[in-house]
Every structure is written in C-alpha cells, then in structure tokens.
C-alpha cells in the first residue's frame, strides 16, 4: 500500500542553518521528503504566505503524496505570534532538533520523540 502522507519541505536557495538541520535530520532518520525550492517562484511564495506570513523557511508540512498543501489546515497564528518552531499540527517552520523530532514523531515518521 502506498504512503498516505509525505513530508514536504519548502526552502530557498540561500543558506539557512534551519534548512541544513532539517535536511540532516530527515536524512539521518531515513525519512523520505520532497523539497520545493521557492527561489524565484513568486507564485509558490504567495501559496505559502497564508500559512507562515513572512516566509519563515524552511517550512515542513505533512501532505498527501504529490500535494503542495498541508493534509489538514494548520492551527492558526495569533497576530503577533511568530511561526518559528511552533507546532501548528500539519505544519512547522524553522524548527530546532527537538521541535522537529517531536513533530515527526507525532505524525508517525519517527518511532519515538526527542530524547537526549
């Protein structure tokens, strides 16, 4: 049976430590993901703005295979709230290791949550 969900990671071409961390963690745990680089693609940036406002990248989402939107609507952001590192259900932006591992565990991509 094919996977019912996949990880999609939105990135930009310029270096970001958060993007490097997310790629490394996904690779280390052998979690398949699909990367979408929005550099020079204003329609993709516009597609993301309702979810993250200021294009805090990377943004990772749980999506149906081949889709470019979250599998379920992400939890809303308060007006002054930053999306960075915030688990919004089907979406997370600029997570650190602990936040990303816990988010992946919650969605069934890791067998256990973060523990160091």
GROMACS elastic network, one bead per residue, 0.5 to 0.9 nm:
[ bonds ]
;  ai    aj funct       b0    kb
    1     4     6  0.85814   500
    2     5     6  0.89690   500
    2    65     6  0.89451   500
    3     6     6  0.71431   500
    3    64     6  0.84976   500
    3    65     6  0.72325   500
    4    63     6  0.85495   500
    4    64     6  0.60992   500
    4    65     6  0.65809   500
    5    62     6  0.63568   500
    5    63     6  0.54234   500
    5    65     6  0.54771   500
    5    71     6  0.76683   500
    6    32     6  0.74995   500
    6    33     6  0.64820   500
    6    34     6  0.77259   500
    6    61     6  0.81627   500
    6    62     6  0.56580   500
    6    63     6  0.54053   500
    6    64     6  0.60639   500
    6    65     6  0.55444   500
    6    66     6  0.81434   500
    6    67     6  0.88442   500
    7    31     6  0.82469   500
    7    32     6  0.71056   500
    7    34     6  0.63554   500
    7    35     6  0.85392   500
    7    60     6  0.66712   500
    7    61     6  0.57332   500
    7    63     6  0.63099   500
    7    64     6  0.86507   500
    7    65     6  0.85057   500
    7   109     6  0.89076   500
    8    33     6  0.56845   500
    8    35     6  0.58090   500
    8    36     6  0.72740   500
    8    59     6  0.81827   500
    8    60     6  0.56130   500
    8    61     6  0.53262   500
    8    62     6  0.64083   500
    8    63     6  0.66803   500
    8    66     6  0.89660   500
    8    67     6  0.85129   500
    8    68     6  0.72276   500
    8    69     6  0.86052   500
    8    70     6  0.87005   500
    9    19     6  0.87376   500
    9    22     6  0.85975   500
    9    23     6  0.88239   500
    9    33     6  0.70407   500
    9    34     6  0.62297   500
    9    36     6  0.61595   500
    9    37     6  0.84211   500
    9    57     6  0.86773   500
    9    58     6  0.63771   500
    9    59     6  0.56453   500
    9    61     6  0.65084   500
   10    19     6  0.89807   500
   10    34     6  0.86145   500
   10    35     6  0.59081   500
   10    37     6  0.58933   500
   10    38     6  0.68652   500
   10    48     6  0.87421   500
   10    57     6  0.66123   500
   10    58     6  0.53979   500
   10    59     6  0.51792   500
   10    60     6  0.63426   500
   10    61     6  0.84281   500
   11    14     6  0.86271   500
   11    16     6  0.87395   500
   11    19     6  0.69303   500
   11    35     6  0.70636   500
   11    36     6  0.61360   500
   11    38     6  0.61955   500
   11    39     6  0.77940   500
   11    57     6  0.56538   500
   11    59     6  0.70447   500
   11    60     6  0.89968   500
   12    15     6  0.77363   500
   12    16     6  0.82796   500
   12    19     6  0.87261   500
   12    36     6  0.82723   500
   12    37     6  0.51150   500
   12    38     6  0.55336   500
   12    39     6  0.50812   500
   12    40     6  0.88324   500
   12    57     6  0.72340   500
   12    58     6  0.76709   500
   13    16     6  0.86906   500
   13    37     6  0.66760   500
   13    38     6  0.79281   500
   13    39     6  0.59225   500
   14    39     6  0.84560   500
   15    18     6  0.88998   500
   15    19     6  0.76116   500
   15    20     6  0.78618   500
   16    19     6  0.51970   500
   16    20     6  0.63457   500
   16    21     6  0.86475   500
   16    57     6  0.80226   500
   16    58     6  0.80323   500
   17    20     6  0.50329   500
   17    21     6  0.60616   500
   17    22     6  0.85941   500
   18    21     6  0.50615   500
   18    22     6  0.61595   500
   18    23     6  0.86442   500
   18    57     6  0.76154   500
   18    58     6  0.65430   500
   18    93     6  0.88865   500
   18    94     6  0.55292   500
   18    95     6  0.67838   500
   18    96     6  0.70431   500
   19    22     6  0.51201   500
   19    23     6  0.61418   500
   19    24     6  0.84762   500
   19    57     6  0.71764   500
   19    58     6  0.53362   500
   19    59     6  0.86619   500
   19    94     6  0.75114   500
   20    23     6  0.52604   500
   20    24     6  0.60364   500
   20    25     6  0.85448   500
   21    24     6  0.51560   500
   21    25     6  0.60791   500
   21    26     6  0.85802   500
   21    95     6  0.86437   500
   21    96     6  0.75211   500
   21    97     6  0.72737   500
   22    25     6  0.52167   500
   22    26     6  0.61096   500
   22    27     6  0.84686   500
   22    58     6  0.78749   500
   22    60     6  0.86871   500
   22    94     6  0.84524   500
   22    95     6  0.77562   500
   22    96     6  0.81029   500
   22    97     6  0.77705   500
   22   100     6  0.75544   500
   23    26     6  0.52457   500
   23    27     6  0.60214   500
   23    28     6  0.84536   500
   23    33     6  0.88785   500
   24    27     6  0.51229   500
   24    28     6  0.59194   500
   24    29     6  0.86043   500
   25    28     6  0.50317   500
   25    29     6  0.62367   500
   25    30     6  0.83644   500
   25    31     6  0.84652   500
   25    97     6  0.75924   500
   25   100     6  0.84218   500
   25   101     6  0.81916   500
   26    29     6  0.53866   500
   26    30     6  0.59222   500
   26    31     6  0.50351   500
   26    32     6  0.71016   500
   26    33     6  0.75272   500
   27    31     6  0.61786   500
   27    32     6  0.76356   500
   27    33     6  0.89083   500
   28    31     6  0.78161   500
   29    32     6  0.89767   500
   29   109     6  0.89902   500
   29   110     6  0.78138   500
   31   109     6  0.69067   500
   31   110     6  0.83316   500
   34    66     6  0.86513   500
   36    44     6  0.88718   500
   36    68     6  0.86980   500
   37    40     6  0.86601   500
   37    41     6  0.82496   500
   37    44     6  0.87371   500
   38    41     6  0.51624   500
   38    42     6  0.73390   500
   38    43     6  0.84802   500
   38    44     6  0.57855   500
   38    45     6  0.61821   500
   39    42     6  0.79106   500
   39    44     6  0.87557   500
   39    45     6  0.83873   500
   40    44     6  0.89334   500
   40    45     6  0.88419   500
   41    44     6  0.55565   500
   41    45     6  0.65779   500
   41    46     6  0.88624   500
   42    46     6  0.60312   500
   42    47     6  0.84713   500
   43    46     6  0.50155   500
   43    47     6  0.61295   500
   43    48     6  0.88202   500
   44    48     6  0.64359   500
   44    49     6  0.88630   500
   45    48     6  0.52283   500
   45    49     6  0.63202   500
   45    55     6  0.72211   500
   46    49     6  0.52814   500
   46    50     6  0.77187   500
   47    50     6  0.69930   500
   47    51     6  0.82368   500
   47    69     6  0.85812   500
   48    51     6  0.54983   500
   48    52     6  0.63370   500
   48    53     6  0.75234   500
   48    54     6  0.89965   500
   48    55     6  0.70128   500
   48    59     6  0.88777   500
   48    69     6  0.85559   500
   49    52     6  0.52480   500
   49    54     6  0.66128   500
   49    55     6  0.63449   500
   50    53     6  0.58021   500
   51    55     6  0.87293   500
   51    73     6  0.88585   500
   51    74     6  0.73427   500
   51    76     6  0.81764   500
   51    77     6  0.85309   500
   51    83     6  0.88427   500
   51    91     6  0.84100   500
   52    55     6  0.57803   500
   52    56     6  0.64371   500
   52    57     6  0.88796   500
   52    59     6  0.81688   500
   52    77     6  0.83909   500
   52    82     6  0.84744   500
   52    83     6  0.62681   500
   52    84     6  0.88468   500
   52    93     6  0.77046   500
   53    56     6  0.77096   500
   53    83     6  0.83989   500
   54    57     6  0.88842   500
   54    83     6  0.89517   500
   55    58     6  0.82911   500
   55    59     6  0.81762   500
   55    93     6  0.88886   500
   56    59     6  0.66979   500
   56    82     6  0.89597   500
   56    83     6  0.73294   500
   56    84     6  0.67691   500
   56    93     6  0.60921   500
   56    94     6  0.64855   500
   57    60     6  0.84336   500
   57    84     6  0.86875   500
   57    93     6  0.60870   500
   57    94     6  0.58543   500
   58    92     6  0.85253   500
   58    93     6  0.57615   500
   58    94     6  0.54688   500
   58    95     6  0.82676   500
   59    91     6  0.70607   500
   59    92     6  0.57547   500
   59    94     6  0.63274   500
   59    95     6  0.84406   500
   60    90     6  0.83751   500
   60    91     6  0.57096   500
   60    92     6  0.53814   500
   60    93     6  0.61476   500
   60    94     6  0.83410   500
   60    95     6  0.88841   500
   61    68     6  0.86444   500
   61    69     6  0.74873   500
   61    70     6  0.55764   500
   61    71     6  0.79387   500
   61    89     6  0.87914   500
   61    90     6  0.55323   500
   61    92     6  0.64728   500
   61    93     6  0.86238   500
   62    69     6  0.81033   500
   62    70     6  0.54853   500
   62    71     6  0.58131   500
   62    72     6  0.81966   500
   62    89     6  0.88004   500
   62    90     6  0.52566   500
   62    91     6  0.65601   500
   62   107     6  0.78714   500
   63    66     6  0.76861   500
   63    67     6  0.58786   500
   63    68     6  0.67230   500
   63    69     6  0.60244   500
   63    72     6  0.79697   500
   63    90     6  0.78199   500
   64    67     6  0.53643   500
   64    68     6  0.81122   500
   64    69     6  0.81111   500
   64    70     6  0.76067   500
   64    71     6  0.57434   500
   65    68     6  0.86818   500
   67    70     6  0.79063   500
   67    71     6  0.83133   500
   69    72     6  0.83710   500
   69    73     6  0.86258   500
   70    73     6  0.62072   500
   70    74     6  0.71593   500
   70    90     6  0.58309   500
   70    91     6  0.67744   500
   71    74     6  0.87732   500
   71    90     6  0.65807   500
   72    89     6  0.79561   500
   72    90     6  0.60758   500
   72    91     6  0.89601   500
   73    76     6  0.84832   500
   73    88     6  0.88603   500
   73    89     6  0.79537   500
   73    90     6  0.69291   500
   73    91     6  0.85152   500
   74    77     6  0.88790   500
   74    87     6  0.88383   500
   74    88     6  0.51960   500
   74    89     6  0.54361   500
   74    90     6  0.54279   500
   74    91     6  0.59002   500
   74    92     6  0.88021   500
   75    87     6  0.83465   500
   75    89     6  0.60782   500
   75    90     6  0.80594   500
   75    91     6  0.83399   500
   76    88     6  0.73718   500
   77    80     6  0.79997   500
   77    81     6  0.59934   500
   77    82     6  0.76083   500
   77    83     6  0.71176   500
   77    88     6  0.83140   500
   78    81     6  0.50219   500
   78    82     6  0.82297   500
   79    82     6  0.85363   500
   81    84     6  0.88996   500
   82    85     6  0.83626   500
   82    86     6  0.77461   500
   83    86     6  0.53386   500
   83    87     6  0.82648   500
   83    88     6  0.81873   500
   83    92     6  0.74247   500
   83    93     6  0.60975   500
   83    94     6  0.79584   500
   84    87     6  0.87984   500
   84    92     6  0.74805   500
   84    93     6  0.51343   500
   84    94     6  0.50383   500
   84    95     6  0.64860   500
   85    92     6  0.63034   500
   85    93     6  0.55831   500
   85    94     6  0.53099   500
   85    96     6  0.66368   500
   85    99     6  0.64129   500
   85   100     6  0.80869   500
   86    91     6  0.84886   500
   86    92     6  0.59342   500
   86    93     6  0.68295   500
   86    94     6  0.83341   500
   86    95     6  0.73586   500
   86    99     6  0.78737   500
   87    90     6  0.78709   500
   87    91     6  0.65614   500
   87    92     6  0.52031   500
   87    93     6  0.80374   500
   87    95     6  0.85345   500
   87    99     6  0.74913   500
   87   100     6  0.86311   500
   87   103     6  0.67491   500
   88    91     6  0.52472   500
   88    92     6  0.59486   500
   88    93     6  0.88738   500
   89    92     6  0.75644   500
   89   103     6  0.81351   500
   89   106     6  0.89333   500
   89   107     6  0.88641   500
   90   103     6  0.87475   500
   90   107     6  0.82207   500
   91   103     6  0.87368   500
   92    95     6  0.66271   500
   92    99     6  0.85966   500
   92   100     6  0.78243   500
   92   103     6  0.78119   500
   94   100     6  0.87936   500
   95    98     6  0.77875   500
   95    99     6  0.54441   500
   95   100     6  0.54634   500
   96    99     6  0.53660   500
   96   100     6  0.60588   500
   96   101     6  0.85409   500
   97   100     6  0.52381   500
   97   101     6  0.60002   500
   97   102     6  0.84854   500
   97   114     6  0.79259   500
   98   101     6  0.52902   500
   98   102     6  0.61027   500
   98   103     6  0.84913   500
   98   113     6  0.82129   500
   98   114     6  0.54622   500
   98   115     6  0.79556   500
   99   102     6  0.53094   500
   99   103     6  0.60874   500
   99   104     6  0.86220   500
   99   114     6  0.79489   500
  100   103     6  0.50385   500
  100   104     6  0.60569   500
  100   105     6  0.84818   500
  100   114     6  0.84354   500
  101   104     6  0.51132   500
  101   105     6  0.60731   500
  101   106     6  0.85650   500
  101   109     6  0.89610   500
  101   110     6  0.73104   500
  101   112     6  0.83206   500
  101   113     6  0.59512   500
  101   114     6  0.53789   500
  102   105     6  0.50526   500
  102   106     6  0.61284   500
  102   107     6  0.87641   500
  102   110     6  0.83489   500
  102   112     6  0.79637   500
  102   114     6  0.56058   500
  103   106     6  0.51008   500
  103   107     6  0.64801   500
  103   108     6  0.88443   500
  103   109     6  0.87448   500
  103   110     6  0.88889   500
  103   113     6  0.80954   500
  104   107     6  0.52341   500
  104   108     6  0.63078   500
  104   109     6  0.51040   500
  104   110     6  0.56805   500
  104   111     6  0.88508   500
  104   112     6  0.89792   500
  104   113     6  0.79529   500
  105   108     6  0.50771   500
  105   109     6  0.55619   500
  105   111     6  0.60917   500
  105   112     6  0.58017   500
  105   113     6  0.53753   500
  105   114     6  0.82251   500
  106   109     6  0.76910   500
  106   110     6  0.79007   500
  106   112     6  0.87206   500
  106   113     6  0.77707   500
  107   110     6  0.78291   500
  108   111     6  0.67432   500
  108   112     6  0.88388   500
  110   113     6  0.71491   500
  112   115     6  0.83016   500
